[in-house]
Amino acid sequence: MNTTTSHYTVPGLTEATGKKVATILQERLHVLNELALTLKHVHWNVVGRDFIAVHEMIDPQVDEVRAMVDETAERIATLGGSPNGNPGAIVASRNWEDYPLGRATTAEHLAQVDEVYNGVLADHRKAQAATADLDPITEDMLIGQIKAMELFQWFVRAHLENAGGEVKHDA
């Protein structure tokens, strides 16, 4: 696959800065692609009490994360990079384990999805901080993605929360 970087970036950034930001975004692209697949996997495999509520709650999250994937890939290209969305590239760059559940209850899946969002959001915030002084447009994009995923995590946690406000991960 040709991953040659163009010899341009957006006006106001140096080629080196454009490449650095595109590299940060490539990692986020891999994570967002995997998140979309993981959420769809949950949608297909959730069973038990509150099935329909969780099943229907997950699909809009999948759609929004897929939009984030496209937005991120297009930003990489705008910066002069070549976004790589190949499955092999995702697997090769991973530093996390595969989603561990197949067919499982809503409580089990939601507890695991909460953990997935913890990791994705923590790393997205690091990427946002890393781009803050490099490219405010990319930082703004990441902030919007963080905002949406934090809302999705709240939806997930609302199913796991008890009346005292504690998020319980036991089924």
C-alpha positions in Angstrom: 0.0 0.0 0.0 1.3 3.5 -0.9 1.5 5.5 2.3 3.6 8.3 0.9 2.8 11.6 2.5 2.1 14.5 0.2 4.5 17.4 0.1 1.9 19.9 1.4 -0.2 20.5 4.4 -2.8 23.1 5.3 -1.9 26.8 5.1 -0.3 28.0 8.4 1.3 24.7 9.4 4.7 23.5 8.4 4.9 20.1 6.6 6.5 18.7 9.7 3.7 19.9 11.9 1.1 18.5 9.5 2.8 15.2 9.5 3.1 15.1 13.3 -0.7 15.9 13.7 -1.6 13.3 11.0 0.5 10.7 12.8 -1.4 11.4 16.0 -4.7 11.2 14.1 -3.7 7.9 12.5 -3.6 6.2 15.9 -7.0 7.7 16.7 -8.4 6.5 13.4 -7.4 2.9 14.3 -9.1 3.2 17.6 -12.2 4.7 16.2 -12.5 2.0 13.5 -12.2 -0.7 16.2 -14.6 1.1 18.5 -17.3 1.2 15.7 -16.8 -2.6 15.1 -16.9 -3.4 18.8 -20.1 -1.4 19.3 -21.7 -3.2 16.4 -20.5 -6.5 17.9 -22.2 -5.6 21.1 -25.4 -4.6 19.2 -25.5 -8.1 17.7 -24.6 -10.1 20.8 -26.5 -8.4 23.7 -29.2 -10.5 25.3 -31.3 -10.5 28.5 -33.1 -7.9 30.5 -33.3 -4.5 28.8 -32.2 -6.1 25.5 -34.2 -3.8 23.2 -33.2 -0.6 25.1 -29.5 -1.5 24.8 -29.7 -2.9 21.3 -31.3 0.3 20.1 -29.1 2.5 22.1 -25.9 1.1 20.6 -26.7 1.7 16.9 -26.7 5.5 17.0 -23.4 5.3 18.8 -22.1 3.1 15.9 -23.3 5.6 13.4 -21.7 8.5 15.2 -18.4 6.8 15.7 -18.3 5.8 12.0 -18.8 9.5 11.2 -15.8 10.3 13.5 -13.8 7.7 11.5 -14.6 9.5 8.3 -13.9 12.9 9.8 -10.6 11.8 11.2 -9.5 10.1 7.9 -10.4 13.2 5.9 -8.5 15.4 8.4 -5.4 13.2 7.9 -5.7 13.6 4.1 -6.3 17.4 4.4 -3.1 17.6 6.4 -1.2 15.8 3.5 -1.2 12.4 5.0 -2.5 9.1 3.7 -5.1 7.6 6.1 -4.8 3.9 6.6 -8.0 2.1 7.4 -6.8 -1.5 6.6 -7.7 -4.1 9.2 -4.1 -5.3 9.3 -2.9 -1.9 10.2 -5.4 -1.7 13.0 -4.2 -5.0 14.4 -0.5 -4.2 14.0 -0.8 -1.0 15.9 -2.9 -2.3 18.8 -1.7 -2.1 22.4 -5.0 -3.4 23.8 -6.8 -6.7 23.9 -9.8 -7.8 21.7 -13.2 -7.1 23.2 -13.7 -10.2 25.4 -17.4 -10.9 25.2 -19.5 -12.7 22.7 -23.2 -13.4 23.5 -23.7 -11.9 27.0 -26.2 -10.1 29.1 -26.8 -6.4 28.8 -25.1 -5.8 32.2 -22.0 -7.7 31.2 -21.7 -5.9 27.8 -22.4 -2.5 29.3 -19.8 -2.9 32.0 -17.3 -3.9 29.3 -18.3 -1.0 27.0 -17.9 1.4 29.9 -14.3 0.1 30.2 -13.7 0.5 26.5 -14.9 4.1 26.6 -12.6 4.7 29.6 -9.6 3.8 27.5 -10.7 5.4 24.3 -11.6 8.7 26.0 -8.4 8.8 28.0 -6.3 8.4 24.9 -8.4 10.8 22.9 -7.8 13.5 25.6 -4.1 12.8 25.3 -4.3 13.3 21.5 -6.3 16.5 22.1 -3.7 17.8 24.5 -0.9 16.9 22.0 -2.5 18.8 19.2 -3.5 21.9 21.3 -0.4 23.9 20.5 0.0 22.4 17.0 -3.3 22.7 15.2 -6.5 24.2 16.8 -8.7 22.8 14.0 -7.7 19.3 14.8 -7.9 20.0 18.5 -11.5 21.3 18.0 -12.4 18.1 16.0 -11.0 15.9 18.8 -12.9 18.0 21.4 -16.2 17.4 19.5 -15.5 13.7 19.3 -14.7 13.5 23.1 -17.9 15.4 23.8 -20.0 12.9 21.8 -18.3 9.8 23.3 -18.6 11.1 26.9 -22.4 11.4 26.2 -22.4 7.9 24.9 -20.6 6.7 28.0 -23.1 8.5 30.2 -25.9 6.5 28.4 -24.0 3.3 29.1 -23.3 4.2 32.8 -27.0 5.2 33.4 -27.8 1.5 32.9 -25.1 0.5 35.4 -25.7 3.2 38.0 -27.5 2.5 41.3 -29.7 5.0 43.1 -26.7 6.2 45.1 -24.8 7.2 42.0 -22.3 4.4 42.0 -21.5 2.7 38.7 -21.6 -1.1 39.4 -19.8 -3.4 37.0 -21.2 -6.6 38.6 -24.0 -8.3 36.7 
